Amino acid sequence: MTYDLLLKGGHVIDPVAGRDGIADVAFKDGKIAAVSEKISDGEAKETRSAEGSYVVPGLIDLHTHVYWGGTIYGVDPDKIGRASGMTTAVDAGSAGAGNFRGLVDLQQSRTDVRLLAFVNLSYPGIFGDLRAINFGEAEDIRLLNVPHVVKALKAWPDKAVGIKIRVGRSTTGALGAMPLHLAVNASEQAGGAPIMVHIGADMPPRIEEIVDPLRQGDIVTHCYTPKMNKPLDSKGKLRDCMIAGRERGVIMDVGHGAGSFGFDICRAMLEMGFTPDVISSDVHLYSADGPAYDVLVTMSKFLCLGLPMVDVIRAATATPAAAMKRTDIGSLKVGAAGDAALLEIKKGPVVYVDAIGGEMRADQRLVPRGVVLHGKWWSDGMAPTLKGGK
């Protein structure tokens, strides 16, 4: 047999290849082996029909917290992956240099989904929890060790994709934006590794102090935050720092989470043409059962907000892969990792909830109909039941 697995007759969307139409996709030895209008069933050991489904690259969630059992916020990446079609979970700073090995080695050894991670500037990573231990991981200068971050980035080049720093009153405290400048210094020492910076809900510092230091290829997460430090001013206009950031190539990431995404803010920004570069969930202990759930639910919200399907798929495949400088994932091109998600648009009433309790009533939702991981059929897909809707 030429191939291990063949997906037949699906609507393939691969923004990297510019493909948007019916095609067959074949897998061999854990990689994409062929994409063509017609591949014979007789060439594959296993054939599965994809008719009526979209076949897209395995979804990449650029902002997750999946150090399950290692930090208070961690959730099971395989459970999330089966529910959403996520085949690559990118942990956003749960671990720092002091415990990074536990995430990328020990956690990966018991996890099917591919794990990548941003190294937290704080040596122990995220250890606090506002519901239990009210202590920000970056509010004490003694925890911010640049040499150790640089060392971790160089020690795990295939797993460590950049530096994470949460900037805001609850995480950096009196230090304000100063830890962000330490992260920039660490990035420069590590050869320009991208920085993902979280916009804290409350000041200090101001959003301008968070966005202005960022360079081309750095990432702002929570770009539609509805909290005090929101990207719109008191007159509802987009702040200059957001405009200037986008112009110089700063990547704008959704990072939905449990408190960092608002429909009203998002609608206003979309109407201004400020669409997301990356759609991510910020799934963690307090958002996995709503309001974020997973990357596919977050993608569904943007589809219902009017973002075209191809752009929705691009924001969870090609763009996050490019942000991490990874050419092996995020595409169905021949030779890429053998990951794919089979998605269906389920029609019917649904109620979506944002991170501050706002509701959006819609009539469609993306659901998984199958997941291929490492070239093998991994899951039939198990979409979560949304609270308040279907």
C-alpha positions in Angstrom: 0.0 0.0 0.0 1.2 3.5 -0.9 -0.5 5.3 2.0 -1.4 4.6 5.7 -4.6 6.7 5.7 -6.7 8.4 3.1 -9.4 11.1 3.7 -11.8 11.1 0.7 -13.9 13.9 -0.7 -13.6 16.6 1.9 -13.5 20.3 1.3 -9.9 21.1 1.9 -8.9 24.5 3.2 -5.2 25.1 3.4 -4.3 28.8 3.4 -0.6 28.1 3.0 -1.1 26.2 -0.2 -3.9 28.4 -1.4 -6.2 25.4 -1.6 -10.0 25.8 -1.1 -12.0 23.0 -2.7 -12.8 19.3 -2.8 -9.7 17.0 -2.6 -8.4 13.8 -1.1 -5.6 13.9 1.5 -3.2 11.0 2.1 -0.9 10.3 5.0 2.2 8.1 5.2 4.8 7.6 8.0 3.3 10.4 10.1 3.3 13.0 7.4 1.2 14.5 4.6 2.0 12.3 1.6 -0.3 13.6 -1.1 -3.2 16.1 -1.7 -5.0 15.6 -5.0 -8.5 15.8 -6.6 -8.6 12.0 -6.7 -6.6 9.4 -5.0 -7.6 5.7 -5.3 -9.0 3.9 -2.3 -6.8 1.0 -3.2 -3.6 2.9 -2.5 -4.4 3.2 1.3 -4.5 0.8 4.2 -7.3 2.8 5.7 -9.8 5.1 3.9 -12.3 7.4 5.6 -14.9 9.5 4.0 -14.6 13.2 4.6 -17.6 14.2 2.4 -19.6 17.0 3.9 -16.7 18.1 6.1 -14.0 20.6 5.8 -10.5 19.1 6.0 -8.1 21.6 7.4 -4.6 21.4 8.9 -4.5 20.3 12.6 -5.5 23.3 14.6 -2.8 25.2 16.5 -3.9 26.9 19.7 -1.2 29.5 20.3 -2.4 30.4 23.9 -3.2 27.5 26.2 -2.3 26.4 29.7 -1.8 22.6 29.5 0.8 21.9 32.2 -1.8 19.5 33.6 -0.9 18.6 37.2 2.1 20.9 37.1 0.3 24.2 37.7 -3.0 25.2 39.1 -4.3 26.4 35.7 -3.4 23.3 33.7 -5.9 21.3 31.8 -5.7 18.0 29.9 -4.5 18.8 26.3 -5.7 15.5 24.9 -9.2 16.1 26.1 -9.2 19.6 24.7 -7.7 18.3 21.4 -10.4 15.7 20.9 -13.1 18.3 21.5 -11.7 20.8 19.1 -9.4 19.4 16.5 -6.4 21.0 18.2 -3.3 18.9 17.4 -0.7 21.4 18.7 -1.1 23.0 22.1 1.2 26.0 22.7 1.5 26.6 26.4 1.7 30.3 27.2 4.1 30.6 30.1 2.8 28.1 32.6 6.4 27.0 33.1 9.5 29.1 33.5 13.1 28.0 33.1 13.0 26.3 36.5 10.3 23.8 35.6 10.2 23.9 31.8 11.5 20.3 31.5 8.5 19.0 33.3 6.2 20.5 30.7 8.0 19.6 27.5 9.4 16.2 28.5 7.3 14.7 31.3 4.0 16.2 30.2 4.6 15.3 26.6 5.5 11.7 27.5 1.9 11.2 28.6 0.2 13.4 26.0 -0.6 12.6 22.3 -1.1 16.2 21.3 2.1 18.0 20.3 3.2 20.4 23.0 5.1 23.6 22.4 5.6 26.4 24.9 6.6 30.0 25.6 9.0 30.1 28.5 7.8 32.4 31.3 10.3 35.1 32.2 9.5 34.3 35.8 11.8 31.4 36.9 8.9 29.3 38.5 6.3 30.2 35.9 2.7 30.8 36.9 2.3 29.6 40.4 -0.3 32.0 41.9 -4.0 32.0 41.5 -6.2 35.0 42.4 -8.7 32.6 43.9 -6.1 31.0 46.3 -2.6 32.6 46.2 -2.8 36.3 45.3 0.8 36.7 44.1 1.9 37.6 40.6 4.7 35.6 39.2 6.5 38.7 37.9 6.0 41.2 40.7 9.2 40.2 42.5 12.4 41.1 40.6 14.2 38.2 42.3 12.1 35.8 40.2 13.0 37.4 36.8 16.2 35.8 35.7 17.2 36.6 32.1 20.2 34.2 31.8 18.1 31.2 32.8 15.4 32.1 30.2 18.0 32.4 27.5 19.5 29.1 28.6 16.1 27.4 28.4 15.4 28.7 24.9 18.7 27.4 23.7 18.3 24.0 25.5 14.9 23.2 23.9 15.0 24.8 20.5 12.3 22.3 19.2 9.9 23.0 22.1 10.6 26.5 23.4 9.0 28.9 20.9 9.5 32.2 22.7 9.1 34.2 25.9 5.9 34.9 27.8 5.4 37.8 30.2 2.1 38.7 31.8 2.1 42.5 32.3 -0.5 44.1 34.6 -1.3 45.1 38.1 -2.1 41.5 39.2 1.1 40.0 37.7 3.9 42.6 37.6 2.6 44.8 40.5 4.7 47.8 41.3 7.3 46.8 38.6 4.8 47.9 35.9 6.2 47.3 32.4 9.8 46.9 33.5 9.6 43.0 33.3 8.6 43.4 29.6 11.9 45.2 28.9 13.8 42.4 30.6 12.0 40.0 28.3 13.1 42.1 25.3 16.7 41.8 26.6 16.4 38.1 27.0 14.9 37.8 23.4 17.8 39.7 22.0 20.3 37.4 23.8 18.5 34.4 22.4 18.6 35.5 18.8 15.3 37.3 18.6 12.9 34.8 20.1 9.3 36.2 19.9 7.7 37.6 23.0 4.1 37.0 23.9 2.8 39.7 26.3 -0.5 39.6 28.1 -2.4 42.8 28.5 -3.4 43.0 32.2 -6.9 43.9 33.1 -6.0 46.7 35.4 -3.3 49.4 35.5 -0.5 50.1 36.0 0.9 50.0 33.4 -1.1 51.5 30.7 -1.7 49.6 27.5 0.6 51.9 25.6 3.5 50.9 27.9 2.7 47.2 27.0 2.3 47.5 23.3 4.8 50.2 22.4 8.0 48.2 23.2 7.0 45.3 21.1 8.8 44.5 17.8 7.9 42.9 14.6 6.9 39.3 15.3 6.1 39.8 19.0 2.6 38.9 20.1 -0.1 40.8 22.0 -2.5 38.4 23.5 -6.0 39.5 24.8 -6.2 42.0 21.9 -10.0 42.4 22.4 -9.9 42.7 26.2 -12.9 44.5 27.6 -11.3 45.4 30.9 -9.9 48.7 32.1 -6.8 48.5 29.9 -8.9 48.0 26.7 -7.7 48.8 23.2 -10.4 51.4 22.6 -10.3 54.9 24.2 -13.2 56.6 26.0 -14.6 57.8 22.6 -14.6 54.3 21.2 -11.6 54.9 18.9 -8.8 52.5 18.4 -5.8 53.5 20.4 -2.8 54.7 18.5 -0.6 52.1 20.1 -2.6 49.3 18.5 -2.6 50.9 15.1 1.2 51.5 15.3 1.8 48.0 16.6 0.0 46.4 13.7 1.8 48.6 11.2 5.2 47.5 12.5 4.3 43.8 12.5 3.2 43.0 16.0 0.9 39.9 15.9 -2.6 40.4 17.4 -3.9 37.3 19.2 -7.4 36.8 20.7 -6.5 34.9 23.9 -10.2 34.5 25.0 -9.8 33.1 28.4 -12.1 33.7 31.4 -11.8 37.4 31.5 -10.1 38.8 28.3 -12.6 38.8 25.4 -15.7 41.0 25.0 -18.2 40.9 22.1 -18.8 44.6 22.1 -15.2 45.6 21.9 -14.5 42.9 19.3 -17.4 44.0 17.1 -16.3 47.6 17.2 -12.8 46.7 16.3 -13.8 44.3 13.5 -16.0 47.1 12.0 -12.8 49.3 12.0 -11.0 46.5 10.1 -9.0 45.3 13.0 -9.2 41.6 12.5 -7.2 39.1 14.6 -4.0 37.6 13.2 -4.4 34.6 15.6 -7.4 33.1 17.1 -6.5 31.3 20.4 -8.6 30.2 23.4 -6.4 30.8 26.5 -8.0 27.6 27.7 -7.2 26.8 31.4 -8.9 25.6 34.6 -11.3 28.5 34.7 -12.2 28.7 31.0 -12.2 25.1 29.8 -15.9 24.7 30.8 -16.8 28.1 29.5 -16.7 30.7 28.3 -13.7 29.9 26.1 -13.9 26.1 26.0 -11.3 25.5 23.3 -9.9 27.0 20.1 -12.8 25.7 17.9 -15.5 27.4 20.0 -13.5 30.6 19.8 -13.2 30.2 16.0 -16.9 29.7 15.9 -17.5 33.0 17.6 -15.5 34.8 14.9 -17.2 32.9 12.1 -20.5 34.2 13.5 -19.1 37.7 13.9 -18.6 37.7 10.1 -15.0 36.6 9.6 -14.7 34.5 6.4 -14.2 30.8 6.9 -10.8 30.8 5.2 -9.6 33.6 7.5 -10.9 31.8 10.5 -8.9 28.7 9.5 -5.8 30.7 8.7 -5.8 32.3 12.2 -5.6 28.9 13.9 -3.2 27.2 11.5 -0.9 29.1 9.1 -0.5 32.3 11.1 0.3 30.7 14.5 2.8 28.4 12.8 4.5 31.3 11.1 4.5 33.2 14.4 6.6 30.4 15.9 8.7 30.1 12.7 7.5 26.5 12.3 7.2 25.2 8.7 6.3 21.6 9.7 2.8 22.4 11.1 -0.1 24.5 10.1 -0.4 23.3 6.5 -1.4 20.2 4.5 1.5 20.5 2.2 3.4 17.3 1.3 6.0 16.6 3.9 4.3 18.5 6.7 3.3 16.9 10.0 0.4 14.5 9.4 -2.2 16.4 11.4 -5.7 17.3 10.2 -9.0 18.2 11.5 -12.4 17.3 9.9 -14.8 20.1 10.7 -18.5 20.6 10.1 -20.7 23.7 10.3 -23.6 22.6 12.6 -26.7 24.6 11.9 -29.1 25.5 14.7 -29.6 28.1 17.5 -26.6 28.6 19.8 -25.8 31.1 22.5 -22.1 32.2 22.8 -20.9 33.9 25.9 -17.9 36.2 26.1 -15.5 36.6 29.1 -17.7 39.2 30.9 -21.1 37.6 30.6 -22.1 39.1 27.3 -24.2 36.9 25.0 -24.3 36.5 21.2 -27.2 34.4 19.7 -26.2 32.7 16.5 -27.3 29.9 14.2 -24.1 28.0 13.5 -21.2 26.4 15.1 -18.0 24.6 14.0 -17.8 21.1 15.4 -15.1 18.4 15.0 -16.0 15.2 13.0 -12.6 13.7 13.2 -8.9 14.3 14.1 -5.8 12.9 12.4 -2.7 13.2 14.6 0.8 12.1 13.5 -0.7 10.5 10.4 -3.2 8.3 12.2 -6.9 8.6 12.9 -6.9 9.8 16.5 -10.4 10.8 17.4 -14.0 11.0 16.1 -14.4 14.4 17.7 -16.3 15.2 20.9 -17.6 18.8 20.9 -18.5 20.2 24.3 -22.0 21.2 25.2 -22.1 25.0 25.5 -23.8 26.5 28.5 -26.9 28.4 27.4 -27.0 26.8 24.0 -26.1 23.8 21.8 
